[in-house]
Amino acid sequence: MNYLPFMKQTRLPHLAISPRWLLVVIWLLLASGPLGAETPAPRITQIQAARQFLLAVLRGEFDAAHRMLAPEVGSALTPARFRAVAQPLYEQGRRFGPAIDLYKLGFRLRDGQAPQSFVAFMFKADTLTARPRVQLDVTFRDSTARQVLSFGLIPLAAPVR
């Protein structure tokens, strides 16, 4: 059966190619996209960006963490000043260990200001306690931002009895 009237079934001495097989190969080449094209790197989530930032600080990789700041924050904080601001977080990491877990995420709604997206973590050492001792907080400008606008430690008070 000849499915493509314009193509003849060709038989080469050592190679037999049917028009149907040739169509399958052409379709696969076209479906695979341009040759040499690279797939774009997947965009990380805010949770992943916050985690990478906090882990860099907890490991004492202050230069790497400084590069993850939003441009206006990074230019306002010199690397030396950033190290001083991040030092309490680094010290808590030395005390409780560098392992962290996601605690909560959401938006901060303040009067007259745009909502700010935040991601909070706790130390894994606190997972067995009724309430974490501190919250590791990372704030972003909005839900699409991946550069850190602010960060800090929030001590969590003991529950009122």
Phi, psi and omega in degrees: 000133180252108182279335180241102185297334182279350179248136177263149173291118181255143176235113174267158184307320184242006186215127177241119181238123177271153178301325179297315179296320179297319177297320179298316180295316179297317179298317179297320178295318179292322181289336183282350179092179182296143178293136178081359180286137179263145175280138181293148179294139180295141179284134181280158179276168176296323179298316179294319179296316179296317179297314179300317179298309182297319179296324176297316179295315182296331177276354181082018178270070188292325179294318178296318179294322180299325179289345180271357180284154173301147185307317182291330178283316180297324179283333179282332180254113174294158178305322179293318179292322177299316179301318180295320180290324182276350184303316178300322177294317178299317180296320177296324177295323176292327182284313186258353182097157186276359182278131181229157177231150175296133181253307177196164176212158181171206180234139174265124180251113180243149181302126174074004180241158176290146178299141178246133178280139177223154175229130181240139177239165172228160177288141178300333178299339180268000185292335180268354178275159180295327181213136179298149178285321179222154176247129176268113191249133175230130182245142177241158182300315180204187186288347180261347184287148177235000178257138188288127177270320176204164180206163177172177175256132176244110177292135180259123182290153176294146180298146180283135181250000000 
